[in-house]
């Protein structure tokens, strides 16, 4: 019997490295030409029969009802559940839909550990399907994509063709696969790096700074000179406040919600000789505005949608309750202020890179070294975006899988003392590959020169 890939209907569940491993459950000895770089037998992505049966029963479906939903015979579902055959890739998406679960739940793939074959199976495509659709695109034609090359790519094998070793062509293919599988570019890049860990990383272009939008320029030009000064100084104070909040996080101090600290105190309705001037008022005074009141100018900026203005009360020692005026920049206001200050439009980080906040968290884990970072020391919800096994919210795409929680055992190995965060193999690779890019993107991130990321064998799995 000649055996091939799981993409072929009616193929058994297990495939081995060209050796006889004795009879299977059905009494048939199996061989395969599949070979892996480690020379060890590997299982091709599939569904554990007991897992499929459990999910079907949890969904309240009979085998016949599942067969009707997927569009296969009742006997085929029975074959899947007793382990005789494995579902084809194109059936996995249909099974997941019928059972109201994800493809990852069916295949047992942990969130944040997806490889290229996981993404293809989740999209319900065979290698032939994927190759056919890729050949209809410019990059697919340039790379002469076929099903054999798709499978070799997914198994970490060498793919024939000069352009396949070009990081820029690989980057083009990553973007096309993301469109084909209907997932973010970063998911395909991460899966590629897990699948082919010792090859150059596909090159994805960084976004170029964009000139201010016409609407932002128009909003700025529609302001008078006094309003220009007000909006620009409020913008600068907002940035200073953001830096102060970051320093509090670094020093592990309590940080208020952004919805609170983004509201900047503009003025206090009390005599200046008693309460002094606020920081924004001091800024305005240095710009020649010596009557920085909270009247017509702020209201004009608010009417233009550039600020929001709120009034509340604050208790001051010796004075009691004093009225306070607070302002908050809107997105439109930020864009207008950047245009007026001659700054390029904010583009945000590229799709495959981390935000400022998440990069800071990754640096913290890397800085902890071999000892790891205590499980309680990650700020906010960062683990939902970075840690294996998580996703930001139900139904969202999985985390990046850059960090993982590892147990620390007691001296006699009788129990787990605690858990600590460490970089995964992918996290280590991402850190080292893009460290110089992040340094340029986020120059204010404290980055200890002593940071070294290890690539011990335990990280590569």
Sine and cosine of phi, psi and omega as CSV:
sin_phi,cos_phi,sin_psi,cos_psi,sin_omega,cos_omega
0.00,0.00,0.78,-0.62,0.03,-1.00
-0.99,-0.15,0.85,-0.52,-0.09,-1.00
-0.95,-0.31,0.53,-0.85,0.00,-1.00
-0.75,-0.66,-0.68,-0.74,-0.10,-1.00
-1.00,0.01,0.36,-0.93,0.04,-1.00
-0.89,0.46,-0.27,0.96,0.01,-1.00
-0.93,0.36,-0.27,0.96,-0.03,-1.00
-1.00,0.01,0.77,-0.63,-0.06,-1.00
-0.86,0.52,0.57,-0.82,0.13,-0.99
0.97,0.25,0.37,0.93,0.00,-1.00
-0.99,-0.12,0.58,-0.82,-0.03,-1.00
-0.90,0.43,0.13,-0.99,-0.19,-0.98
-0.98,0.21,-0.49,0.87,-0.14,-0.99
-0.88,-0.48,0.59,-0.81,0.01,-1.00
-0.73,-0.69,0.65,-0.76,-0.12,-0.99
-0.81,-0.59,0.07,-1.00,-0.17,-0.99
-1.00,0.07,0.84,0.55,0.12,-0.99
0.94,0.34,0.36,0.93,0.00,-1.00
-0.78,-0.62,0.43,-0.90,0.11,-0.99
-0.98,0.21,0.74,-0.67,0.05,-1.00
-0.88,-0.48,0.43,0.90,0.06,-1.00
0.99,0.12,-0.05,-1.00,-0.06,-1.00
-0.94,0.33,0.52,-0.85,0.10,-0.99
-1.00,0.02,-0.11,-0.99,0.02,-1.00
-0.87,0.50,-0.46,0.89,-0.01,-1.00
-1.00,-0.03,0.05,1.00,0.06,-1.00
1.00,0.08,0.20,0.98,-0.04,-1.00
-0.93,-0.36,0.82,-0.57,0.06,-1.00
-0.95,0.30,0.66,-0.75,-0.09,-1.00
-0.90,-0.44,0.58,-0.81,0.14,-0.99
-0.78,-0.62,0.33,-0.94,0.08,-1.00
-0.42,-0.91,0.48,-0.88,0.05,-1.00
-1.00,0.05,0.07,1.00,-0.01,-1.00
-0.92,0.40,0.76,-0.65,0.05,-1.00
-0.73,-0.68,0.62,-0.78,0.00,-1.00
-0.87,-0.50,0.38,-0.93,-0.10,-1.00
-0.87,0.49,-0.49,0.87,-0.02,-1.00
-0.99,0.14,-0.19,0.98,0.00,-1.00
0.96,0.28,0.25,0.97,-0.02,-1.00
-0.94,-0.33,0.49,-0.87,0.04,-1.00
-0.91,0.42,0.65,-0.76,0.03,-1.00
-0.79,-0.61,0.50,-0.86,0.06,-1.00
-1.00,-0.06,0.76,-0.65,0.10,-1.00
-0.96,0.29,0.55,-0.84,-0.06,-1.00
-0.79,0.62,0.79,-0.61,0.02,-1.00
-0.37,-0.93,-0.17,-0.99,-0.01,-1.00
-0.92,-0.39,0.77,-0.63,0.09,-1.00
-0.91,0.41,0.77,-0.63,-0.06,-1.00
-0.81,0.58,-0.68,0.73,-0.03,-1.00
-0.92,0.39,-0.51,0.86,0.05,-1.00
-0.92,0.39,-0.70,0.71,0.02,-1.00
-0.88,0.47,-0.69,0.72,-0.01,-1.00
-0.90,0.44,-0.68,0.74,-0.01,-1.00
-0.90,0.44,-0.70,0.72,0.00,-1.00
-0.92,0.40,-0.60,0.80,0.04,-1.00
-0.90,0.43,-0.70,0.71,0.00,-1.00
-0.92,0.40,-0.61,0.79,0.04,-1.00
-0.90,0.44,-0.57,0.82,0.02,-1.00
-0.98,0.21,-0.12,0.99,0.03,-1.00
0.97,0.26,0.47,0.88,-0.01,-1.00
-0.95,-0.31,0.56,-0.83,0.16,-0.99
-1.00,0.08,0.30,-0.95,0.06,-1.00
-0.83,0.56,-0.61,0.79,0.00,-1.00
-0.92,0.39,-0.64,0.77,0.01,-1.00
-0.92,0.40,-0.63,0.78,0.05,-1.00
-0.91,0.42,-0.67,0.74,0.01,-1.00
-0.86,0.50,-0.67,0.74,0.00,-1.00
-0.91,0.42,-0.62,0.79,-0.01,-1.00
-0.92,0.38,-0.62,0.79,-0.06,-1.00
-0.99,0.11,-0.45,0.89,-0.03,-1.00
1.00,-0.02,0.53,0.85,0.07,-1.00
-0.81,-0.58,0.04,-1.00,0.00,-1.00
-0.99,0.16,0.37,-0.93,0.07,-1.00
-0.86,0.52,-0.65,0.76,-0.02,-1.00
-0.88,0.47,-0.59,0.81,-0.01,-1.00
-0.91,0.42,-0.65,0.76,0.05,-1.00
-0.87,0.48,-0.66,0.75,0.04,-1.00
-0.88,0.47,-0.65,0.76,0.04,-1.00
-0.88,0.47,-0.66,0.75,0.03,-1.00
-0.88,0.48,-0.68,0.73,-0.11,-0.99
-0.98,0.20,-0.33,0.94,0.07,-1.00
-0.99,-0.17,0.05,1.00,0.11,-0.99
1.00,0.10,0.17,0.99,0.01,-1.00
-0.94,0.33,-0.69,0.72,0.02,-1.00
-0.76,-0.65,0.34,-0.94,0.07,-1.00
-0.95,-0.31,0.58,-0.81,0.04,-1.00
-0.88,0.47,0.57,-0.82,0.11,-0.99
-0.93,0.36,0.33,-0.94,0.02,-1.00
-0.85,0.53,-0.65,0.76,-0.06,-1.00
-0.93,0.38,-0.33,0.94,0.01,-1.00
-1.00,0.06,-0.36,0.93,-0.11,-0.99
-0.89,0.45,-0.69,0.72,0.03,-1.00
-0.88,0.47,-0.62,0.79,0.02,-1.00
-0.93,0.38,-0.64,0.77,0.03,-1.00
-0.90,0.43,-0.70,0.71,0.00,-1.00
-0.87,0.49,-0.66,0.75,0.01,-1.00
-0.90,0.43,-0.67,0.74,-0.01,-1.00
-0.91,0.41,-0.58,0.81,-0.05,-1.00
-1.00,-0.04,0.02,1.00,0.02,-1.00
0.82,0.57,0.75,0.66,0.05,-1.00
-0.66,-0.75,-0.03,-1.00,0.04,-1.00
-0.99,-0.13,0.32,-0.95,0.08,-1.00
-0.88,0.48,-0.57,0.82,0.01,-1.00
-0.90,0.44,-0.61,0.80,0.04,-1.00
-0.91,0.41,-0.56,0.83,0.02,-1.00
-0.94,0.34,-0.71,0.71,-0.09,-1.00
-1.00,0.05,-0.16,0.99,0.00,-1.00
0.98,0.19,0.27,0.96,0.03,-1.00
-0.97,0.26,0.82,-0.57,0.00,-1.00
-0.96,0.27,0.65,-0.76,0.01,-1.00
-0.84,0.55,0.69,-0.72,-0.01,-1.00
0.99,0.15,0.29,0.96,0.05,-1.00
-0.71,-0.71,0.33,0.94,-0.09,-1.00
-0.92,0.39,0.64,-0.77,0.14,-0.99
-0.96,-0.28,0.00,-1.00,-0.04,-1.00
-0.88,0.47,-0.61,0.79,-0.01,-1.00
-0.94,0.35,-0.53,0.85,0.08,-1.00
-0.87,0.50,-0.70,0.72,-0.04,-1.00
-0.92,0.40,-0.63,0.78,0.02,-1.00
-0.92,0.39,-0.70,0.71,0.02,-1.00
-0.89,0.46,-0.66,0.75,0.01,-1.00
-0.89,0.46,-0.49,0.87,0.04,-1.00
-0.99,0.13,-0.10,1.00,0.03,-1.00
0.96,0.29,0.54,0.84,-0.06,-1.00
-0.89,-0.45,0.67,-0.74,0.19,-0.98
-0.98,0.18,0.18,-0.98,0.06,-1.00
-0.88,0.47,-0.60,0.80,0.04,-1.00
-0.91,0.42,-0.67,0.74,0.04,-1.00
-0.86,0.51,-0.76,0.65,-0.05,-1.00
-0.88,0.47,-0.70,0.71,-0.01,-1.00
-0.89,0.45,-0.66,0.75,-0.01,-1.00
-0.88,0.48,-0.70,0.72,-0.02,-1.00
-0.95,0.31,-0.58,0.81,0.03,-1.00
-0.92,0.39,-0.58,0.82,-0.01,-1.00
-0.91,0.42,-0.28,0.96,0.04,-1.00
-0.99,0.11,0.02,1.00,-0.01,-1.00
-0.93,-0.38,0.39,-0.92,0.01,-1.00
-0.84,0.54,-0.69,0.72,-0.03,-1.00
-0.93,0.36,-0.58,0.81,0.04,-1.00
-0.90,0.44,-0.64,0.77,0.04,-1.00
-0.94,0.35,-0.65,0.76,0.00,-1.00
-0.88,0.48,-0.57,0.82,-0.04,-1.00
-1.00,-0.06,0.01,1.00,-0.01,-1.00
0.77,0.64,0.79,0.62,-0.08,-1.00
-0.91,0.41,0.70,-0.72,0.19,-0.98
-0.63,-0.78,0.06,-1.00,-0.10,-1.00
-0.89,0.45,-0.59,0.81,0.00,-1.00
-0.90,0.45,-0.66,0.75,0.00,-1.00
-0.93,0.37,-0.59,0.81,0.05,-1.00
-0.88,0.47,-0.71,0.70,-0.01,-1.00
-0.92,0.40,-0.66,0.75,0.03,-1.00
-0.89,0.46,-0.64,0.77,0.05,-1.00
-0.86,0.51,-0.69,0.72,-0.06,-1.00
-0.96,0.29,-0.35,0.94,-0.03,-1.00
-0.98,-0.17,0.09,1.00,0.02,-1.00
0.97,0.24,0.24,0.97,0.02,-1.00
-0.99,0.10,0.24,-0.97,0.11,-0.99
-0.93,0.38,0.70,-0.72,0.05,-1.00
-0.96,-0.29,0.82,-0.58,-0.08,-1.00
-0.94,0.34,0.58,-0.81,0.00,-1.00
0.84,-0.54,0.77,-0.64,-0.09,-1.00
-0.87,0.50,-0.64,0.77,-0.10,-1.00
-0.94,0.34,-0.33,0.94,-0.03,-1.00
-0.93,0.37,-0.34,0.94,0.02,-1.00
-1.00,-0.06,0.01,1.00,0.01,-1.00
-1.00,0.06,0.88,-0.47,-0.03,-1.00
-0.85,0.53,-0.51,0.86,-0.01,-1.00
-0.96,0.29,-0.63,0.78,0.09,-1.00
-0.93,0.38,-0.60,0.80,0.08,-1.00
-0.88,0.47,-0.65,0.76,0.05,-1.00
-0.89,0.46,-0.64,0.77,0.07,-1.00
-0.88,0.48,-0.65,0.76,-0.01,-1.00
-0.93,0.38,-0.62,0.79,0.04,-1.00
-0.84,0.55,-0.72,0.69,-0.01,-1.00
-0.90,0.43,-0.61,0.79,0.00,-1.00
-0.95,0.33,-0.62,0.79,0.05,-1.00
-0.90,0.43,-0.61,0.79,0.04,-1.00
-0.87,0.49,-0.67,0.75,0.05,-1.00
-0.92,0.40,-0.64,0.77,-0.02,-1.00
-0.92,0.39,-0.69,0.72,-0.05,-1.00
-1.00,0.04,-0.09,1.00,0.02,-1.00
0.85,0.52,0.76,0.65,0.05,-1.00
-0.73,-0.69,0.27,-0.96,0.04,-1.00
-0.90,0.44,0.46,-0.89,0.03,-1.00
-0.83,0.56,-0.62,0.78,-0.06,-1.00
-0.90,0.44,-0.51,0.86,0.02,-1.00
-0.92,0.39,-0.65,0.76,0.01,-1.00
-0.94,0.35,-0.67,0.75,0.03,-1.00
-0.88,0.47,-0.71,0.71,0.02,-1.00
-0.88,0.47,-0.69,0.72,0.00,-1.00
-0.90,0.44,-0.63,0.78,0.04,-1.00
-0.88,0.48,-0.71,0.70,-0.05,-1.00
-0.93,0.36,-0.51,0.86,0.08,-1.00
-0.95,0.31,-0.64,0.77,-0.07,-1.00
-0.95,0.31,-0.60,0.80,-0.09,-1.00
-0.78,-0.62,0.92,0.39,-0.19,-0.98
-0.93,0.36,-0.30,0.95,-0.09,-1.00
-0.94,-0.35,0.31,0.95,0.04,-1.00
-0.95,-0.32,0.33,-0.94,0.07,-1.00
-0.83,0.55,0.58,-0.82,-0.01,-1.00
-0.96,0.26,0.71,-0.71,0.08,-1.00
-0.81,0.59,0.67,-0.74,-0.06,-1.00
-1.00,0.03,0.89,-0.45,0.07,-1.00
-0.94,-0.35,0.74,-0.67,-0.07,-1.00
-0.92,0.39,0.57,-0.82,0.10,-0.99
-0.99,0.10,0.60,-0.80,0.01,-1.00
-0.91,0.42,0.65,-0.76,0.02,-1.00
-1.00,0.04,0.58,-0.82,0.04,-1.00
-0.83,0.55,0.65,-0.76,-0.02,-1.00
-0.95,-0.31,0.56,-0.83,0.07,-1.00
-0.92,0.40,0.36,-0.93,0.01,-1.00
-0.83,0.56,0.58,-0.82,0.03,-1.00
-0.92,0.39,0.48,-0.88,-0.02,-1.00
-0.86,0.51,-0.62,0.78,-0.02,-1.00
-0.91,0.42,-0.62,0.78,0.01,-1.00
-0.92,0.39,-0.68,0.74,0.04,-1.00
-0.88,0.47,-0.66,0.75,0.00,-1.00
-0.90,0.44,-0.63,0.77,0.01,-1.00
-0.90,0.44,-0.66,0.75,0.01,-1.00
-0.92,0.39,-0.71,0.70,-0.05,-1.00
-0.92,0.38,-0.33,0.95,0.03,-1.00
-0.99,0.16,-0.03,1.00,-0.01,-1.00
-0.99,-0.11,0.42,-0.91,0.10,-0.99
-1.00,0.04,0.06,-1.00,-0.11,-0.99
-0.88,0.48,-0.65,0.76,-0.01,-1.00
-0.91,0.42,-0.66,0.75,0.01,-1.00
-0.91,0.41,-0.58,0.82,0.08,-1.00
-0.84,0.54,-0.73,0.68,-0.03,-1.00
-0.89,0.45,-0.73,0.69,-0.02,-1.00
-0.85,0.53,-0.79,0.61,-0.09,-1.00
-0.90,0.43,-0.66,0.75,0.00,-1.00
-0.90,0.44,-0.67,0.74,-0.02,-1.00
-0.96,0.30,-0.55,0.83,0.08,-1.00
-0.91,0.41,-0.62,0.78,0.05,-1.00
-0.88,0.48,-0.71,0.71,0.00,-1.00
-0.91,0.42,-0.61,0.79,0.02,-1.00
-0.93,0.37,-0.58,0.81,0.05,-1.00
-0.87,0.49,-0.67,0.74,0.01,-1.00
-0.92,0.39,-0.63,0.78,0.04,-1.00
-0.89,0.45,-0.67,0.75,0.02,-1.00
-0.89,0.45,-0.65,0.76,0.03,-1.00
-0.87,0.49,-0.66,0.75,0.04,-1.00
-0.90,0.43,-0.61,0.79,0.02,-1.00
-0.92,0.40,-0.64,0.77,0.03,-1.00
-0.89,0.45,-0.67,0.74,0.03,-1.00
-0.87,0.49,-0.67,0.74,0.01,-1.00
-0.89,0.45,-0.58,0.81,0.06,-1.00
-0.89,0.45,-0.66,0.75,0.02,-1.00
-0.89,0.46,-0.69,0.72,0.00,-1.00
-0.86,0.51,-0.62,0.79,-0.02,-1.00
-1.00,0.00,0.19,0.98,0.10,-1.00
0.86,0.52,0.64,0.77,0.07,-1.00
-0.99,-0.12,0.34,-0.94,-0.01,-1.00
-0.91,0.42,0.71,-0.71,-0.03,-1.00
-0.85,-0.53,0.78,-0.63,0.04,-1.00
-0.95,0.32,0.23,-0.97,0.06,-1.00
-0.90,0.44,0.51,-0.86,0.01,-1.00
-0.86,0.51,-0.55,0.83,0.01,-1.00
-0.89,0.46,-0.32,0.95,0.02,-1.00
-0.99,-0.10,-0.78,0.63,-0.10,-0.99
-0.96,0.28,-0.33,0.95,0.07,-1.00
-0.93,0.36,-0.33,0.94,0.06,-1.00
-0.99,0.13,0.94,-0.33,-0.10,-1.00
-1.00,-0.05,0.69,-0.72,0.05,-1.00
-0.95,0.32,0.89,-0.46,0.00,-1.00
-1.00,-0.02,-0.71,0.70,-0.03,-1.00
-0.39,-0.92,0.34,-0.94,0.12,-0.99
-0.90,-0.44,0.73,-0.68,-0.03,-1.00
-0.99,0.12,0.96,0.27,0.02,-1.00
-0.41,-0.91,0.39,-0.92,-0.01,-1.00
-0.84,0.54,0.70,-0.72,-0.04,-1.00
-0.88,0.48,-0.49,0.87,0.00,-1.00
-0.95,0.32,-0.20,0.98,0.04,-1.00
-0.98,-0.18,-0.65,0.76,-0.09,-1.00
-0.93,-0.38,-0.12,0.99,-0.03,-1.00
0.96,0.29,-0.28,-0.96,0.03,-1.00
-0.94,-0.35,0.54,-0.84,0.09,-1.00
-0.96,0.28,0.16,-0.99,-0.03,-1.00
-0.90,0.44,-0.62,0.78,0.02,-1.00
-0.92,0.39,-0.66,0.75,0.03,-1.00
-0.88,0.47,-0.63,0.77,0.05,-1.00
-0.89,0.46,-0.64,0.77,0.04,-1.00
-0.87,0.49,-0.72,0.70,-0.02,-1.00
-0.90,0.43,-0.63,0.78,0.00,-1.00
-0.90,0.45,-0.60,0.80,0.04,-1.00
-0.92,0.38,-0.38,0.93,0.05,-1.00
-1.00,-0.02,0.14,0.99,0.06,-1.00
1.00,-0.07,0.08,1.00,0.05,-1.00
-1.00,-0.10,0.99,-0.14,-0.11,-0.99
-1.00,-0.10,0.06,1.00,0.10,-0.99
-0.78,-0.62,0.86,0.51,-0.11,-0.99
-0.96,0.30,0.96,0.29,0.02,-1.00
-0.99,0.15,0.06,-1.00,-0.05,-1.00
-0.92,-0.39,0.66,0.75,-0.10,-1.00
-0.96,-0.27,-0.92,-0.39,-0.20,-0.98
-0.88,0.48,-0.64,0.77,-0.06,-1.00
-0.90,0.43,-0.73,0.68,0.03,-1.00
-0.89,0.45,-0.67,0.75,-0.02,-1.00
-0.90,0.44,-0.59,0.80,0.04,-1.00
-0.91,0.43,-0.67,0.74,0.04,-1.00
-0.91,0.42,-0.60,0.80,0.03,-1.00
-0.92,0.39,-0.67,0.74,0.01,-1.00
-0.89,0.45,-0.51,0.86,0.04,-1.00
-0.99,0.16,0.03,1.00,0.02,-1.00
0.97,0.26,0.33,0.94,-0.02,-1.00
-1.00,-0.07,-0.40,0.92,0.03,-1.00
-0.66,-0.75,0.35,-0.94,0.30,-0.95
-0.90,-0.43,0.63,-0.77,-0.04,-1.00
-0.86,-0.51,0.79,-0.61,0.04,-1.00
-0.78,-0.63,0.51,-0.86,0.04,-1.00
-0.86,-0.51,0.71,-0.71,0.05,-1.00
-0.55,-0.84,-0.33,-0.94,-0.03,-1.00
-0.77,-0.64,0.47,-0.88,0.04,-1.00
-0.64,-0.77,0.60,-0.80,0.02,-1.00
-1.00,0.02,0.77,-0.64,0.01,-1.00
-0.84,-0.54,0.77,-0.64,-0.01,-1.00
-0.83,0.56,0.75,-0.66,0.05,-1.00
1.00,0.07,-0.29,0.96,-0.01,-1.00
-0.90,-0.43,-0.40,0.91,-0.05,-1.00
1.00,0.06,-0.57,-0.82,-0.06,-1.00
-0.99,0.11,0.78,-0.63,-0.03,-1.00
-0.81,-0.59,0.64,-0.77,0.07,-1.00
-0.94,0.35,0.60,-0.80,-0.04,-1.00
-0.76,-0.65,0.63,-0.78,0.07,-1.00
-0.94,-0.35,0.79,-0.62,-0.02,-1.00
-0.82,-0.57,0.53,-0.85,-0.01,-1.00
-0.78,-0.63,0.47,-0.88,0.04,-1.00
-0.65,-0.76,0.74,-0.67,0.03,-1.00
-0.93,0.36,0.67,-0.74,0.16,-0.99
-1.00,-0.05,0.18,-0.98,0.05,-1.00
-0.88,0.48,-0.65,0.76,0.04,-1.00
-0.89,0.46,-0.64,0.77,0.01,-1.00
-0.91,0.42,-0.66,0.75,0.02,-1.00
-0.88,0.47,-0.71,0.71,-0.01,-1.00
-0.88,0.47,-0.68,0.74,0.00,-1.00
-0.91,0.42,-0.67,0.74,0.00,-1.00
-0.91,0.42,-0.67,0.74,0.04,-1.00
-0.88,0.47,-0.66,0.75,0.02,-1.00
-0.88,0.48,-0.70,0.71,-0.03,-1.00
-0.93,0.36,-0.50,0.86,0.00,-1.00
-1.00,0.04,0.05,1.00,0.04,-1.00
0.96,0.27,0.45,0.89,-0.01,-1.00
-0.99,-0.14,0.56,-0.83,0.05,-1.00
-0.92,0.39,0.37,-0.93,0.02,-1.00
-0.91,0.42,0.63,-0.78,0.04,-1.00
-0.93,0.37,0.78,-0.62,0.02,-1.00
-0.96,-0.27,-0.27,0.96,-0.09,-1.00
0.97,0.25,0.18,-0.98,-0.01,-1.00
-0.94,0.34,0.45,-0.90,0.11,-0.99
-0.84,0.55,0.36,-0.93,-0.08,-1.00
-0.84,0.54,-0.51,0.86,-0.09,-1.00
-1.00,-0.05,0.00,1.00,0.00,-1.00
-0.93,-0.36,0.23,-0.97,-0.08,-1.00
-1.00,0.02,0.41,-0.91,0.13,-0.99
-0.94,0.35,0.22,-0.97,0.05,-1.00
-0.78,0.62,-0.76,0.65,-0.05,-1.00
-0.88,0.48,-0.73,0.69,-0.05,-1.00
-0.94,0.34,-0.57,0.82,0.07,-1.00
-0.89,0.45,-0.63,0.77,0.04,-1.00
-0.87,0.49,-0.64,0.77,0.01,-1.00
-0.92,0.39,-0.65,0.76,0.02,-1.00
-0.91,0.42,-0.63,0.78,0.06,-1.00
-0.88,0.48,-0.63,0.78,0.01,-1.00
-0.88,0.47,-0.68,0.74,0.01,-1.00
-0.92,0.39,-0.69,0.72,0.01,-1.00
-0.89,0.46,-0.62,0.79,-0.03,-1.00
-0.92,0.39,-0.38,0.92,-0.01,-1.00
-0.94,0.34,-0.33,0.94,0.06,-1.00
0.94,0.34,-0.36,-0.93,-0.07,-1.00
-0.88,0.48,-0.42,0.91,-0.02,-1.00
-0.95,0.32,-0.40,0.91,-0.03,-1.00
0.99,0.17,0.22,-0.98,-0.01,-1.00
-0.98,-0.20,0.74,-0.67,-0.01,-1.00
-0.83,0.56,0.59,-0.81,-0.13,-0.99
-0.87,0.50,-0.39,0.92,-0.02,-1.00
-1.00,0.01,0.02,1.00,-0.14,-0.99
-0.99,-0.14,0.09,1.00,0.09,-1.00
-1.00,0.01,0.75,-0.66,-0.09,-1.00
-0.99,0.16,0.62,-0.78,0.16,-0.99
0.85,0.52,-0.68,-0.74,-0.08,-1.00
-0.97,-0.22,0.40,0.92,-0.10,-1.00
-0.87,0.50,-0.56,0.83,-0.03,-1.00
-0.90,0.44,-0.45,0.89,0.01,-1.00
-0.94,0.34,-0.32,0.95,0.04,-1.00
-0.98,-0.22,-0.32,0.95,-0.13,-0.99
-0.90,-0.44,-0.46,0.89,-0.24,-0.97
-1.00,-0.06,0.61,-0.79,0.09,-1.00
-0.85,0.53,0.72,-0.69,0.03,-1.00
1.00,-0.09,0.02,1.00,-0.08,-1.00
-0.85,-0.52,0.26,-0.97,0.23,-0.97
-0.52,-0.85,0.40,-0.92,-0.10,-1.00
-0.86,0.52,-0.54,0.84,-0.02,-1.00
-0.30,-0.95,0.29,-0.96,0.01,-1.00
-0.84,0.55,0.73,-0.68,0.03,-1.00
0.99,0.11,-0.13,0.99,0.00,-1.00
-0.99,0.15,0.24,-0.97,0.07,-1.00
-0.91,0.42,0.48,-0.88,-0.06,-1.00
-0.89,0.45,0.22,-0.97,0.07,-1.00
-0.92,0.40,0.11,-0.99,0.02,-1.00
-0.95,0.31,-0.38,0.92,-0.03,-1.00
0.95,0.32,0.56,0.83,-0.03,-1.00
-1.00,0.03,-0.32,0.95,0.01,-1.00
-0.73,-0.69,0.37,-0.93,0.04,-1.00
-0.56,-0.83,0.46,-0.89,0.01,-1.00
-1.00,-0.03,0.82,-0.57,0.00,-1.00
-0.87,-0.49,0.62,-0.78,-0.02,-1.00
-0.97,0.23,0.53,-0.85,0.16,-0.99
-0.94,-0.35,0.89,-0.46,-0.09,-1.00
-1.00,0.07,0.40,-0.92,0.10,-1.00
-0.92,0.38,0.23,-0.97,-0.07,-1.00
-0.84,0.54,-0.61,0.79,-0.01,-1.00
-1.00,-0.05,0.15,0.99,0.04,-1.00
0.87,0.49,0.43,0.90,-0.02,-1.00
-1.00,0.06,-0.34,0.94,-0.02,-1.00
-0.34,-0.94,0.25,-0.97,0.03,-1.00
-1.00,0.06,0.83,-0.55,0.02,-1.00
-0.98,0.22,-0.69,0.72,-0.05,-1.00
-0.23,-0.97,0.09,-1.00,0.08,-1.00
-0.87,-0.50,0.56,-0.83,0.01,-1.00
-0.71,-0.70,0.52,-0.85,0.00,-1.00
-1.00,0.08,0.72,-0.69,0.05,-1.00
-0.73,-0.68,0.39,-0.92,0.14,-0.99
-0.94,0.35,0.64,-0.77,0.17,-0.98
-0.99,0.17,0.05,-1.00,0.07,-1.00
-0.85,0.52,-0.68,0.73,0.00,-1.00
-0.93,0.37,-0.63,0.78,0.03,-1.00
-0.88,0.48,-0.66,0.75,0.05,-1.00
-0.89,0.46,-0.70,0.72,-0.02,-1.00
-0.91,0.41,-0.71,0.71,0.00,-1.00
-0.87,0.48,-0.69,0.72,-0.02,-1.00
-0.86,0.51,-0.75,0.66,-0.08,-1.00
-0.96,0.28,-0.58,0.81,-0.03,-1.00
-0.93,0.35,-0.63,0.78,-0.16,-0.99
-0.93,-0.37,0.15,0.99,-0.06,-1.00
-0.83,0.56,-0.70,0.72,-0.03,-1.00
-0.92,0.39,-0.52,0.85,0.03,-1.00
-0.93,0.37,-0.70,0.72,0.01,-1.00
-0.90,0.44,-0.59,0.81,0.01,-1.00
-0.88,0.48,-0.59,0.81,0.05,-1.00
-0.97,0.26,-0.61,0.79,-0.05,-1.00
-0.95,0.31,-0.66,0.75,-0.08,-1.00
-0.81,-0.58,0.94,0.34,-0.10,-0.99
-0.91,0.42,-0.29,0.96,-0.03,-1.00
-1.00,0.04,-0.03,1.00,0.02,-1.00
-0.95,0.31,0.79,-0.61,0.04,-1.00
-0.94,0.33,0.87,-0.50,-0.11,-0.99
-0.79,-0.61,0.99,-0.12,-0.03,-1.00
-0.85,0.52,0.73,-0.68,0.02,-1.00
-0.90,0.44,-0.35,0.94,-0.06,-1.00
-0.99,0.15,-0.06,1.00,-0.04,-1.00
-0.90,0.44,0.80,-0.60,0.10,-0.99
-0.70,-0.71,0.75,-0.66,0.02,-1.00
-0.97,-0.26,0.78,-0.62,-0.04,-1.00
-1.00,-0.01,0.46,-0.89,0.04,-1.00
-0.86,-0.51,0.81,0.59,-0.01,-1.00
-0.92,0.39,0.39,-0.92,-0.12,-0.99
-0.89,0.46,-0.42,0.91,-0.02,-1.00
-0.92,0.39,-0.37,0.93,-0.02,-1.00
-0.98,0.20,-0.36,0.93,-0.07,-1.00
-0.99,-0.14,0.97,-0.23,0.02,-1.00
-0.50,-0.87,0.00,0.00,0.00,0.00
